Amino acid sequence: MTAMIIRILVGAVVIGIIWFGLRRIWSDWTKQFRAEDAAIRERDLEERKRPDVITLERAKDGTFRPPGSEDR
C-alpha cells in the first residue's frame, strides 16, 4: 500500500515539474515575441519620420497612390 502511494507521489512530482517547466518555456517565448514586436513597431514608427517616406492613400479605384495625385 505504501509503495503505491509513494509511486503516485513521485509521479505527481514529476508531472508537476514538467508542467511548471513547460509554463516557464511558454512565458519566455511569449515575452521574447512581444519584445521583438515592440522593437519592430518602434523601428517602423521611426522610419515613417524620414523625409523620403511617403504615405500612400487609396484612390477611388482601389489603387494606392501618393496624396494629391490625380485618379486615372
N, CA, C, O and CB atoms as a CASP TS submission, in Angstrom:
PFRMAT TS
TARGET T0000
AUTHOR 0000-0000-0000
METHOD Language model
MODEL 1
PARENT N/A
ATOM      1  N   MET     1       0.832  -1.205   0.000  1.00  0.00           N
ATOM      2  CA  MET     1       0.000   0.000   0.000  1.00  0.00           C
ATOM      3  C   MET     1       0.869   1.260   0.000  1.00  0.00           C
ATOM      4  O   MET     1       0.627   2.181  -0.780  1.00  0.00           O
ATOM      5  CB  MET     1      -0.942   0.003   1.221  1.00  0.00           C
ATOM      6  N   THR     2       1.867   1.301   0.863  1.00  0.00           N
ATOM      7  CA  THR     2       2.720   2.491   0.924  1.00  0.00           C
ATOM      8  C   THR     2       3.556   2.648  -0.336  1.00  0.00           C
ATOM      9  O   THR     2       3.862   3.772  -0.732  1.00  0.00           O
ATOM     10  CB  THR     2       3.632   2.426   2.142  1.00  0.00           C
ATOM     11  N   ALA     3       3.932   1.544  -0.974  1.00  0.00           N
ATOM     12  CA  ALA     3       4.708   1.619  -2.221  1.00  0.00           C
ATOM     13  C   ALA     3       3.873   2.268  -3.319  1.00  0.00           C
ATOM     14  O   ALA     3       4.391   3.027  -4.138  1.00  0.00           O
ATOM     15  CB  ALA     3       5.178   0.208  -2.665  1.00  0.00           C
ATOM     16  N   MET     4       2.595   1.965  -3.329  1.00  0.00           N
ATOM     17  CA  MET     4       1.713   2.555  -4.332  1.00  0.00           C
ATOM     18  C   MET     4       1.546   4.056  -4.090  1.00  0.00           C
ATOM     19  O   MET     4       1.518   4.839  -5.040  1.00  0.00           O
ATOM     20  CB  MET     4       0.342   1.857  -4.320  1.00  0.00           C
ATOM     21  N   ILE     5       1.437   4.449  -2.845  1.00  0.00           N
ATOM     22  CA  ILE     5       1.300   5.876  -2.514  1.00  0.00           C
ATOM     23  C   ILE     5       2.575   6.619  -2.885  1.00  0.00           C
ATOM     24  O   ILE     5       2.518   7.740  -3.391  1.00  0.00           O
ATOM     25  CB  ILE     5       0.985   6.068  -1.007  1.00  0.00           C
ATOM     26  N   ILE     6       3.717   6.003  -2.638  1.00  0.00           N
ATOM     27  CA  ILE     6       4.994   6.634  -2.985  1.00  0.00           C
ATOM     28  C   ILE     6       5.106   6.787  -4.503  1.00  0.00           C
ATOM     29  O   ILE     6       5.572   7.821  -4.982  1.00  0.00           O
ATOM     30  CB  ILE     6       6.186   5.802  -2.435  1.00  0.00           C
ATOM     31  N   ARG     7       4.688   5.776  -5.265  1.00  0.00           N
ATOM     32  CA  ARG     7       4.716   5.871  -6.723  1.00  0.00           C
ATOM     33  C   ARG     7       3.805   6.989  -7.221  1.00  0.00           C
ATOM     34  O   ARG     7       4.160   7.731  -8.137  1.00  0.00           O
ATOM     35  CB  ARG     7       4.302   4.538  -7.351  1.00  0.00           C
ATOM     36  N   ILE     8       2.652   7.100  -6.622  1.00  0.00           N
ATOM     37  CA  ILE     8       1.723   8.167  -7.020  1.00  0.00           C
ATOM     38  C   ILE     8       2.319   9.524  -6.704  1.00  0.00           C
ATOM     39  O   ILE     8       2.235  10.437  -7.526  1.00  0.00           O
ATOM     40  CB  ILE     8       0.361   8.006  -6.311  1.00  0.00           C
ATOM     41  N   LEU     9       2.918   9.679  -5.534  1.00  0.00           N
ATOM     42  CA  LEU     9       3.542  10.955  -5.169  1.00  0.00           C
ATOM     43  C   LEU     9       4.711  11.292  -6.092  1.00  0.00           C
ATOM     44  O   LEU     9       4.849  12.437  -6.520  1.00  0.00           O
ATOM     45  CB  LEU     9       4.022  10.913  -3.716  1.00  0.00           C
ATOM     46  N   VAL    10       5.546  10.311  -6.398  1.00  0.00           N
ATOM     47  CA  VAL    10       6.680  10.544  -7.302  1.00  0.00           C
ATOM     48  C   VAL    10       6.158  10.927  -8.688  1.00  0.00           C
ATOM     49  O   VAL    10       6.677  11.856  -9.307  1.00  0.00           O
ATOM     50  CB  VAL    10       7.592   9.278  -7.390  1.00  0.00           C
ATOM     51  N   GLY    11       5.152  10.231  -9.172  1.00  0.00           N
ATOM     52  CA  GLY    11       4.559  10.563 -10.468  1.00  0.00           C
ATOM     53  C   GLY    11       3.983  11.966 -10.466  1.00  0.00           C
ATOM     54  O   GLY    11       4.153  12.706 -11.434  1.00  0.00           O
ATOM     55  N   ALA    12       3.300  12.344  -9.383  1.00  0.00           N
ATOM     56  CA  ALA    12       2.728  13.691  -9.292  1.00  0.00           C
ATOM     57  C   ALA    12       3.826  14.750  -9.279  1.00  0.00           C
ATOM     58  O   ALA    12       3.679  15.798  -9.908  1.00  0.00           O
ATOM     59  CB  ALA    12       1.856  13.820  -8.033  1.00  0.00           C
ATOM     60  N   VAL    13       4.912  14.492  -8.578  1.00  0.00           N
ATOM     61  CA  VAL    13       6.029  15.442  -8.534  1.00  0.00           C
ATOM     62  C   VAL    13       6.657  15.589  -9.922  1.00  0.00           C
ATOM     63  O   VAL    13       6.955  16.704 -10.351  1.00  0.00           O
ATOM     64  CB  VAL    13       7.097  14.983  -7.507  1.00  0.00           C
ATOM     65  N   VAL    14       6.857  14.482 -10.618  1.00  0.00           N
ATOM     66  CA  VAL    14       7.447  14.529 -11.957  1.00  0.00           C
ATOM     67  C   VAL    14       6.523  15.294 -12.915  1.00  0.00           C
ATOM     68  O   VAL    14       6.981  16.138 -13.686  1.00  0.00           O
ATOM     69  CB  VAL    14       7.710  13.091 -12.487  1.00  0.00           C
ATOM     70  N   ILE    15       5.242  14.995 -12.859  1.00  0.00           N
ATOM     71  CA  ILE    15       4.291  15.710 -13.726  1.00  0.00           C
ATOM     72  C   ILE    15       4.275  17.198 -13.373  1.00  0.00           C
ATOM     73  O   ILE    15       4.201  18.040 -14.268  1.00  0.00           O
ATOM     74  CB  ILE    15       2.861  15.108 -13.593  1.00  0.00           C
ATOM     75  N   GLY    16       4.344  17.531 -12.090  1.00  0.00           N
ATOM     76  CA  GLY    16       4.377  18.936 -11.675  1.00  0.00           C
ATOM     77  C   GLY    16       5.617  19.651 -12.193  1.00  0.00           C
ATOM     78  O   GLY    16       5.533  20.788 -12.659  1.00  0.00           O
ATOM     79  N   ILE    17       6.755  18.997 -12.114  1.00  0.00           N
ATOM     80  CA  ILE    17       7.999  19.601 -12.611  1.00  0.00           C
ATOM     81  C   ILE    17       7.908  19.833 -14.122  1.00  0.00           C
ATOM     82  O   ILE    17       8.301  20.891 -14.614  1.00  0.00           O
ATOM     83  CB  ILE    17       9.220  18.697 -12.277  1.00  0.00           C
ATOM     84  N   ILE    18       7.396  18.855 -14.846  1.00  0.00           N
ATOM     85  CA  ILE    18       7.243  19.015 -16.301  1.00  0.00           C
ATOM     86  C   ILE    18       6.279  20.151 -16.599  1.00  0.00           C
ATOM     87  O   ILE    18       6.546  20.973 -17.476  1.00  0.00           O
ATOM     88  CB  ILE    18       6.742  17.702 -16.954  1.00  0.00           C
ATOM     89  N   TRP    19       5.159  20.208 -15.882  1.00  0.00           N
ATOM     90  CA  TRP    19       4.154  21.251 -16.108  1.00  0.00           C
ATOM     91  C   TRP    19       4.742  22.641 -15.890  1.00  0.00           C
ATOM     92  O   TRP    19       4.575  23.524 -16.731  1.00  0.00           O
ATOM     93  CB  TRP    19       2.950  21.041 -15.185  1.00  0.00           C
ATOM     94  N   PHE    20       5.427  22.838 -14.766  1.00  0.00           N
ATOM     95  CA  PHE    20       6.000  24.160 -14.488  1.00  0.00           C
ATOM     96  C   PHE    20       7.125  24.504 -15.453  1.00  0.00           C
ATOM     97  O   PHE    20       7.331  25.676 -15.768  1.00  0.00           O
ATOM     98  CB  PHE    20       6.516  24.221 -13.057  1.00  0.00           C
ATOM     99  N   GLY    21       7.860  23.494 -15.929  1.00  0.00           N
ATOM    100  CA  GLY    21       8.893  23.737 -16.935  1.00  0.00           C
ATOM    101  C   GLY    21       8.299  24.195 -18.255  1.00  0.00           C
ATOM    102  O   GLY    21       8.810  25.116 -18.891  1.00  0.00           O
ATOM    103  N   LEU    22       7.212  23.544 -18.662  1.00  0.00           N
ATOM    104  CA  LEU    22       6.549  23.941 -19.903  1.00  0.00           C
ATOM    105  C   LEU    22       5.954  25.341 -19.786  1.00  0.00           C
ATOM    106  O   LEU    22       6.010  26.118 -20.739  1.00  0.00           O
ATOM    107  CB  LEU    22       5.456  22.934 -20.268  1.00  0.00           C
ATOM    108  N   ARG    23       5.390  25.668 -18.638  1.00  0.00           N
ATOM    109  CA  ARG    23       4.848  27.017 -18.437  1.00  0.00           C
ATOM    110  C   ARG    23       5.955  28.062 -18.518  1.00  0.00           C
ATOM    111  O   ARG    23       5.752  29.139 -19.077  1.00  0.00           O
ATOM    112  CB  ARG    23       4.126  27.114 -17.080  1.00  0.00           C
ATOM    113  N   ARG    24       7.111  27.754 -17.969  1.00  0.00           N
ATOM    114  CA  ARG    24       8.236  28.680 -17.998  1.00  0.00           C
ATOM    115  C   ARG    24       8.719  28.901 -19.431  1.00  0.00           C
ATOM    116  O   ARG    24       8.985  30.033 -19.834  1.00  0.00           O
ATOM    117  CB  ARG    24       9.383  28.155 -17.125  1.00  0.00           C
ATOM    118  N   ILE    25       8.830  27.823 -20.191  1.00  0.00           N
ATOM    119  CA  ILE    25       9.248  27.934 -21.588  1.00  0.00           C
ATOM    120  C   ILE    25       8.245  28.772 -22.363  1.00  0.00           C
ATOM    121  O   ILE    25       8.642  29.645 -23.134  1.00  0.00           O
ATOM    122  CB  ILE    25       9.395  26.539 -22.232  1.00  0.00           C
ATOM    123  N   TRP    26       6.954  28.527 -22.175  1.00  0.00           N
ATOM    124  CA  TRP    26       5.903  29.275 -22.875  1.00  0.00           C
ATOM    125  C   TRP    26       5.978  30.762 -22.543  1.00  0.00           C
ATOM    126  O   TRP    26       5.891  31.600 -23.440  1.00  0.00           O
ATOM    127  CB  TRP    26       4.515  28.723 -22.510  1.00  0.00           C
ATOM    128  N   SER    27       6.137  31.094 -21.268  1.00  0.00           N
ATOM    129  CA  SER    27       6.180  32.512 -20.888  1.00  0.00           C
ATOM    130  C   SER    27       7.437  33.193 -21.422  1.00  0.00           C
ATOM    131  O   SER    27       7.383  34.357 -21.818  1.00  0.00           O
ATOM    132  CB  SER    27       6.116  32.657 -19.361  1.00  0.00           C
ATOM    133  N   ASP    28       8.560  32.493 -21.439  1.00  0.00           N
ATOM    134  CA  ASP    28       9.789  33.072 -22.002  1.00  0.00           C
ATOM    135  C   ASP    28       9.638  33.347 -23.488  1.00  0.00           C
ATOM    136  O   ASP    28      10.077  34.388 -23.976  1.00  0.00           O
ATOM    137  CB  ASP    28      10.980  32.138 -21.766  1.00  0.00           C
ATOM    138  N   TRP    29       9.022  32.424 -24.209  1.00  0.00           N
ATOM    139  CA  TRP    29       8.817  32.617 -25.645  1.00  0.00           C
ATOM    140  C   TRP    29       7.894  33.792 -25.914  1.00  0.00           C
ATOM    141  O   TRP    29       8.177  34.621 -26.779  1.00  0.00           O
ATOM    142  CB  TRP    29       8.248  31.350 -26.279  1.00  0.00           C
ATOM    143  N   THR    30       6.790  33.869 -25.178  1.00  0.00           N
ATOM    144  CA  THR    30       5.853  34.958 -25.434  1.00  0.00           C
ATOM    145  C   THR    30       6.474  36.306 -25.078  1.00  0.00           C
ATOM    146  O   THR    30       6.219  37.297 -25.762  1.00  0.00           O
ATOM    147  CB  THR    30       4.556  34.745 -24.643  1.00  0.00           C
ATOM    148  N   LYS    31       7.278  36.362 -24.028  1.00  0.00           N
ATOM    149  CA  LYS    31       7.970  37.623 -23.697  1.00  0.00           C
ATOM    150  C   LYS    31       8.909  38.034 -24.830  1.00  0.00           C
ATOM    151  O   LYS    31       8.975  39.207 -25.195  1.00  0.00           O
ATOM    152  CB  LYS    31       8.768  37.479 -22.372  1.00  0.00           C
ATOM    153  N   GLN    32       9.632  37.062 -25.380  1.00  0.00           N
ATOM    154  CA  GLN    32      10.572  37.360 -26.458  1.00  0.00           C
ATOM    155  C   GLN    32       9.830  37.856 -27.693  1.00  0.00           C
ATOM    156  O   GLN    32      10.258  38.818 -28.331  1.00  0.00           O
ATOM    157  CB  GLN    32      11.409  36.120 -26.803  1.00  0.00           C
ATOM    158  N   PHE    33       8.717  37.201 -28.034  1.00  0.00           N
ATOM    159  CA  PHE    33       7.944  37.632 -29.201  1.00  0.00           C
ATOM    160  C   PHE    33       7.384  39.030 -29.002  1.00  0.00           C
ATOM    161  O   PHE    33       7.380  39.828 -29.940  1.00  0.00           O
ATOM    162  CB  PHE    33       6.807  36.650 -29.483  1.00  0.00           C
ATOM    163  N   ARG    34       6.912  39.344 -27.806  1.00  0.00           N
ATOM    164  CA  ARG    34       6.390  40.684 -27.529  1.00  0.00           C
ATOM    165  C   ARG    34       7.493  41.728 -27.641  1.00  0.00           C
ATOM    166  O   ARG    34       7.268  42.817 -28.168  1.00  0.00           O
ATOM    167  CB  ARG    34       5.754  40.737 -26.131  1.00  0.00           C
ATOM    168  N   ALA    35       8.692  41.397 -27.146  1.00  0.00           N
ATOM    169  CA  ALA    35       9.812  42.339 -27.228  1.00  0.00           C
ATOM    170  C   ALA    35      10.202  42.582 -28.690  1.00  0.00           C
ATOM    171  O   ALA    35      10.484  43.715 -29.080  1.00  0.00           O
ATOM    172  CB  ALA    35      11.027  41.807 -26.428  1.00  0.00           C
ATOM    173  N   GLU    36      10.217  41.525 -29.489  1.00  0.00           N
ATOM    174  CA  GLU    36      10.547  41.683 -30.906  1.00  0.00           C
ATOM    175  C   GLU    36       9.480  42.506 -31.625  1.00  0.00           C
ATOM    176  O   GLU    36       9.810  43.349 -32.459  1.00  0.00           O
ATOM    177  CB  GLU    36      10.699  40.309 -31.580  1.00  0.00           C
ATOM    178  N   ASP    37       8.208  42.271 -31.311  1.00  0.00           N
ATOM    179  CA  ASP    37       7.128  43.050 -31.933  1.00  0.00           C
ATOM    180  C   ASP    37       7.233  44.521 -31.559  1.00  0.00           C
ATOM    181  O   ASP    37       7.018  45.394 -32.400  1.00  0.00           O
ATOM    182  CB  ASP    37       5.753  42.499 -31.515  1.00  0.00           C
ATOM    183  N   ALA    38       7.562  44.801 -30.304  1.00  0.00           N
ATOM    184  CA  ALA    38       7.713  46.192 -29.869  1.00  0.00           C
ATOM    185  C   ALA    38       8.886  46.858 -30.585  1.00  0.00           C
ATOM    186  O   ALA    38       8.796  48.024 -30.968  1.00  0.00           O
ATOM    187  CB  ALA    38       7.914  46.263 -28.343  1.00  0.00           C
ATOM    188  N   ALA    39       9.977  46.130 -30.767  1.00  0.00           N
ATOM    189  CA  ALA    39      11.142  46.686 -31.461  1.00  0.00           C
ATOM    190  C   ALA    39      10.818  46.958 -32.929  1.00  0.00           C
ATOM    191  O   ALA    39      11.222  47.982 -33.482  1.00  0.00           O
ATOM    192  CB  ALA    39      12.344  45.727 -31.350  1.00  0.00           C
ATOM    193  N   ILE    40      10.091  46.042 -33.551  1.00  0.00           N
ATOM    194  CA  ILE    40       9.709  46.240 -34.958  1.00  0.00           C
ATOM    195  C   ILE    40       8.790  47.442 -35.080  1.00  0.00           C
ATOM    196  O   ILE    40       8.946  48.252 -35.994  1.00  0.00           O
ATOM    197  CB  ILE    40       9.018  44.976 -35.530  1.00  0.00           C
ATOM    198  N   ARG    41       7.842  47.566 -34.179  1.00  0.00           N
ATOM    199  CA  ARG    41       6.916  48.709 -34.212  1.00  0.00           C
ATOM    200  C   ARG    41       7.668  50.024 -34.022  1.00  0.00           C
ATOM    201  O   ARG    41       7.410  51.001 -34.725  1.00  0.00           O
ATOM    202  CB  ARG    41       5.830  48.560 -33.122  1.00  0.00           C
ATOM    203  N   GLU    42       8.589  50.045 -33.080  1.00  0.00           N
ATOM    204  CA  GLU    42       9.376  51.261 -32.833  1.00  0.00           C
ATOM    205  C   GLU    42      10.208  51.623 -34.062  1.00  0.00           C
ATOM    206  O   GLU    42      10.306  52.796 -34.423  1.00  0.00           O
ATOM    207  CB  GLU    42      10.297  51.072 -31.605  1.00  0.00           C
ATOM    208  N   ARG    43      10.803  50.624 -34.702  1.00  0.00           N
ATOM    209  CA  ARG    43      11.592  50.865 -35.910  1.00  0.00           C
ATOM    210  C   ARG    43      10.712  51.418 -37.035  1.00  0.00           C
ATOM    211  O   ARG    43      11.111  52.338 -37.748  1.00  0.00           O
ATOM    212  CB  ARG    43      12.286  49.566 -36.367  1.00  0.00           C
ATOM    213  N   ASP    44       9.512  50.849 -37.188  1.00  0.00           N
ATOM    214  CA  ASP    44       8.602  51.325 -38.226  1.00  0.00           C
ATOM    215  C   ASP    44       8.173  52.769 -37.975  1.00  0.00           C
ATOM    216  O   ASP    44       8.102  53.567 -38.910  1.00  0.00           O
ATOM    217  CB  ASP    44       7.373  50.422 -38.304  1.00  0.00           C
ATOM    218  N   LEU    45       7.890  53.106 -36.727  1.00  0.00           N
ATOM    219  CA  LEU    45       7.489  54.476 -36.406  1.00  0.00           C
ATOM    220  C   LEU    45       8.617  55.465 -36.683  1.00  0.00           C
ATOM    221  O   LEU    45       8.373  56.566 -37.177  1.00  0.00           O
ATOM    222  CB  LEU    45       7.058  54.573 -34.943  1.00  0.00           C
ATOM    223  N   GLU    46       9.843  55.075 -36.367  1.00  0.00           N
ATOM    224  CA  GLU    46      10.991  55.932 -36.649  1.00  0.00           C
ATOM    225  C   GLU    46      11.201  56.067 -38.157  1.00  0.00           C
ATOM    226  O   GLU    46      11.552  57.140 -38.647  1.00  0.00           O
ATOM    227  CB  GLU    46      12.259  55.372 -35.978  1.00  0.00           C
ATOM    228  N   GLU    47      10.987  54.982 -38.880  1.00  0.00           N
ATOM    229  CA  GLU    47      11.193  55.008 -40.328  1.00  0.00           C
ATOM    230  C   GLU    47      10.172  55.918 -41.022  1.00  0.00           C
ATOM    231  O   GLU    47      10.485  56.541 -42.036  1.00  0.00           O
ATOM    232  CB  GLU    47      11.106  53.585 -40.900  1.00  0.00           C
ATOM    233  N   ARG    48       8.973  55.992 -40.484  1.00  0.00           N
ATOM    234  CA  ARG    48       7.936  56.846 -41.083  1.00  0.00           C
ATOM    235  C   ARG    48       8.284  58.322 -40.993  1.00  0.00           C
ATOM    236  O   ARG    48       7.776  59.124 -41.777  1.00  0.00           O
ATOM    237  CB  ARG    48       6.598  56.600 -40.406  1.00  0.00           C
ATOM    238  N   LYS    49       9.136  58.690 -40.057  1.00  0.00           N
ATOM    239  CA  LYS    49       9.505  60.099 -39.873  1.00  0.00           C
ATOM    240  C   LYS    49      10.520  60.579 -40.904  1.00  0.00           C
ATOM    241  O   LYS    49      10.756  61.780 -41.032  1.00  0.00           O
ATOM    242  CB  LYS    49      10.064  60.310 -38.480  1.00  0.00           C
ATOM    243  N   ARG    50      11.122  59.645 -41.639  1.00  0.00           N
ATOM    244  CA  ARG    50      12.124  60.041 -42.627  1.00  0.00           C
ATOM    245  C   ARG    50      11.469  60.847 -43.738  1.00  0.00           C
ATOM    246  O   ARG    50      10.317  60.592 -44.088  1.00  0.00           O
ATOM    247  CB  ARG    50      12.840  58.804 -43.210  1.00  0.00           C
ATOM    248  N   PRO    51      12.196  61.826 -44.302  1.00  0.00           N
ATOM    249  CA  PRO    51      11.600  62.669 -45.336  1.00  0.00           C
ATOM    250  C   PRO    51      11.379  61.958 -46.671  1.00  0.00           C
ATOM    251  O   PRO    51      10.557  62.408 -47.469  1.00  0.00           O
ATOM    252  CB  PRO    51      12.467  63.862 -45.557  1.00  0.00           C
ATOM    253  N   ASP    52      12.076  60.879 -46.928  1.00  0.00           N
ATOM    254  CA  ASP    52      11.920  60.199 -48.212  1.00  0.00           C
ATOM    255  C   ASP    52      10.820  59.137 -48.194  1.00  0.00           C
ATOM    256  O   ASP    52      10.643  58.417 -49.177  1.00  0.00           O
ATOM    257  CB  ASP    52      13.227  59.563 -48.611  1.00  0.00           C
ATOM    258  N   VAL    53      10.083  59.033 -47.094  1.00  0.00           N
ATOM    259  CA  VAL    53       8.998  58.065 -46.986  1.00  0.00           C
ATOM    260  C   VAL    53       7.671  58.794 -47.190  1.00  0.00           C
ATOM    261  O   VAL    53       7.400  59.801 -46.534  1.00  0.00           O
ATOM    262  CB  VAL    53       9.030  57.333 -45.606  1.00  0.00           C
ATOM    263  N   ILE    54       6.849  58.280 -48.101  1.00  0.00           N
ATOM    264  CA  ILE    54       5.542  58.903 -48.335  1.00  0.00           C
ATOM    265  C   ILE    54       4.447  57.935 -47.908  1.00  0.00           C
ATOM    266  O   ILE    54       4.635  56.718 -47.919  1.00  0.00           O
ATOM    267  CB  ILE    54       5.369  59.304 -49.834  1.00  0.00           C
ATOM    268  N   THR    55       3.324  58.483 -47.539  1.00  0.00           N
ATOM    269  CA  THR    55       2.172  57.679 -47.162  1.00  0.00           C
ATOM    270  C   THR    55       1.228  57.612 -48.351  1.00  0.00           C
ATOM    271  O   THR    55       0.798  58.642 -48.871  1.00  0.00           O
ATOM    272  CB  THR    55       1.456  58.264 -45.908  1.00  0.00           C
ATOM    273  N   LEU    56       0.912  56.415 -48.774  1.00  0.00           N
ATOM    274  CA  LEU    56       0.019  56.236 -49.909  1.00  0.00           C
ATOM    275  C   LEU    56      -1.423  56.227 -49.423  1.00  0.00           C
ATOM    276  O   LEU    56      -1.726  55.761 -48.324  1.00  0.00           O
ATOM    277  CB  LEU    56       0.348  54.933 -50.670  1.00  0.00           C
ATOM    278  N   GLU    57      -2.306  56.754 -50.267  1.00  0.00           N
ATOM    279  CA  GLU    57      -3.728  56.774 -49.948  1.00  0.00           C
ATOM    280  C   GLU    57      -4.476  55.976 -50.999  1.00  0.00           C
ATOM    281  O   GLU    57      -4.073  55.936 -52.162  1.00  0.00           O
ATOM    282  CB  GLU    57      -4.267  58.226 -49.868  1.00  0.00           C
ATOM    283  N   ARG    58      -5.559  55.345 -50.593  1.00  0.00           N
ATOM    284  CA  ARG    58      -6.356  54.546 -51.524  1.00  0.00           C
ATOM    285  C   ARG    58      -7.199  55.474 -52.395  1.00  0.00           C
ATOM    286  O   ARG    58      -7.926  56.326 -51.883  1.00  0.00           O
ATOM    287  CB  ARG    58      -7.260  53.537 -50.760  1.00  0.00           C
ATOM    288  N   ALA    59      -7.100  55.305 -53.697  1.00  0.00           N
ATOM    289  CA  ALA    59      -7.888  56.100 -54.650  1.00  0.00           C
ATOM    290  C   ALA    59      -9.276  55.481 -54.796  1.00  0.00           C
ATOM    291  O   ALA    59      -9.569  54.439 -54.210  1.00  0.00           O
ATOM    292  CB  ALA    59      -7.175  56.183 -56.039  1.00  0.00           C
ATOM    293  N   LYS    60     -10.113  56.128 -55.576  1.00  0.00           N
ATOM    294  CA  LYS    60     -11.479  55.644 -55.782  1.00  0.00           C
ATOM    295  C   LYS    60     -11.514  54.262 -56.424  1.00  0.00           C
ATOM    296  O   LYS    60     -12.415  53.464 -56.163  1.00  0.00           O
ATOM    297  CB  LYS    60     -12.251  56.623 -56.642  1.00  0.00           C
ATOM    298  N   ASP    61     -10.514  53.989 -57.271  1.00  0.00           N
ATOM    299  CA  ASP    61     -10.489  52.687 -57.946  1.00  0.00           C
ATOM    300  C   ASP    61      -9.813  51.600 -57.113  1.00  0.00           C
ATOM    301  O   ASP    61      -9.682  50.468 -57.578  1.00  0.00           O
ATOM    302  CB  ASP    61      -9.779  52.814 -59.278  1.00  0.00           C
ATOM    303  N   GLY    62      -9.389  51.913 -55.910  1.00  0.00           N
ATOM    304  CA  GLY    62      -8.791  50.929 -55.020  1.00  0.00           C
ATOM    305  C   GLY    62      -7.281  50.845 -55.092  1.00  0.00           C
ATOM    306  O   GLY    62      -6.673  50.063 -54.361  1.00  0.00           O
ATOM    307  N   THR    63      -6.664  51.633 -55.957  1.00  0.00           N
ATOM    308  CA  THR    63      -5.218  51.625 -56.100  1.00  0.00           C
ATOM    309  C   THR    63      -4.609  52.618 -55.114  1.00  0.00           C
ATOM    310  O   THR    63      -5.148  53.704 -54.903  1.00  0.00           O
ATOM    311  CB  THR    63      -4.804  51.964 -57.553  1.00  0.00           C
ATOM    312  N   PHE    64      -3.497  52.244 -54.519  1.00  0.00           N
ATOM    313  CA  PHE    64      -2.808  53.145 -53.605  1.00  0.00           C
ATOM    314  C   PHE    64      -1.906  54.077 -54.393  1.00  0.00           C
ATOM    315  O   PHE    64      -1.103  53.641 -55.217  1.00  0.00           O
ATOM    316  CB  PHE    64      -1.993  52.357 -52.560  1.00  0.00           C
ATOM    317  N   ARG    65      -2.053  55.372 -54.126  1.00  0.00           N
ATOM    318  CA  ARG    65      -1.251  56.388 -54.816  1.00  0.00           C
ATOM    319  C   ARG    65      -0.801  57.439 -53.797  1.00  0.00           C
ATOM    320  O   ARG    65      -1.377  57.552 -52.715  1.00  0.00           O
ATOM    321  CB  ARG    65      -2.065  57.054 -55.983  1.00  0.00           C
ATOM    322  N   PRO    66       0.240  58.209 -54.155  1.00  0.00           N
ATOM    323  CA  PRO    66       0.668  59.295 -53.270  1.00  0.00           C
ATOM    324  C   PRO    66      -0.450  60.328 -53.123  1.00  0.00           C
ATOM    325  O   PRO    66      -1.258  60.484 -54.038  1.00  0.00           O
ATOM    326  CB  PRO    66       1.956  59.967 -53.812  1.00  0.00           C
ATOM    327  N   PRO    67      -0.513  61.027 -52.007  1.00  0.00           N
ATOM    328  CA  PRO    67      -1.556  62.027 -51.825  1.00  0.00           C
ATOM    329  C   PRO    67      -1.429  63.150 -52.863  1.00  0.00           C
ATOM    330  O   PRO    67      -0.324  63.574 -53.201  1.00  0.00           O
ATOM    331  CB  PRO    67      -1.492  62.605 -50.406  1.00  0.00           C
ATOM    332  N   GLY    68      -2.561  63.616 -53.353  1.00  0.00           N
ATOM    333  CA  GLY    68      -2.574  64.716 -54.308  1.00  0.00           C
ATOM    334  C   GLY    68      -2.466  64.279 -55.759  1.00  0.00           C
ATOM    335  O   GLY    68      -2.620  65.108 -56.655  1.00  0.00           O
ATOM    336  N   SER    69      -2.206  63.003 -56.018  1.00  0.00           N
ATOM    337  CA  SER    69      -2.124  62.568 -57.416  1.00  0.00           C
ATOM    338  C   SER    69      -3.540  62.415 -57.956  1.00  0.00           C
ATOM    339  O   SER    69      -4.481  62.146 -57.210  1.00  0.00           O
ATOM    340  CB  SER    69      -1.325  61.226 -57.552  1.00  0.00           C
ATOM    341  N   GLU    70      -3.669  62.590 -59.246  1.00  0.00           N
ATOM    342  CA  GLU    70      -4.974  62.501 -59.907  1.00  0.00           C
ATOM    343  C   GLU    70      -5.359  61.045 -60.090  1.00  0.00           C
ATOM    344  O   GLU    70      -4.510  60.211 -60.407  1.00  0.00           O
ATOM    345  CB  GLU    70      -4.957  63.230 -61.271  1.00  0.00           C
ATOM    346  N   ASP    71      -6.631  60.735 -59.894  1.00  0.00           N
ATOM    347  CA  ASP    71      -7.125  59.387 -60.166  1.00  0.00           C
ATOM    348  C   ASP    71      -7.212  59.172 -61.656  1.00  0.00           C
ATOM    349  O   ASP    71      -7.593  60.080 -62.395  1.00  0.00           O
ATOM    350  CB  ASP    71      -8.495  59.153 -59.508  1.00  0.00           C
ATOM    351  N   ARG    72      -6.873  58.009 -62.098  1.00  0.00           N
ATOM    352  CA  ARG    72      -6.915  57.727 -63.534  1.00  0.00           C
ATOM    353  C   ARG    72      -8.192  57.071 -63.915  1.00  0.00           C
ATOM    354  O   ARG    72      -8.401  56.761 -65.087  1.00  0.00           O
ATOM    355  CB  ARG    72      -5.761  56.863 -63.951  1.00  0.00           C
TER
END
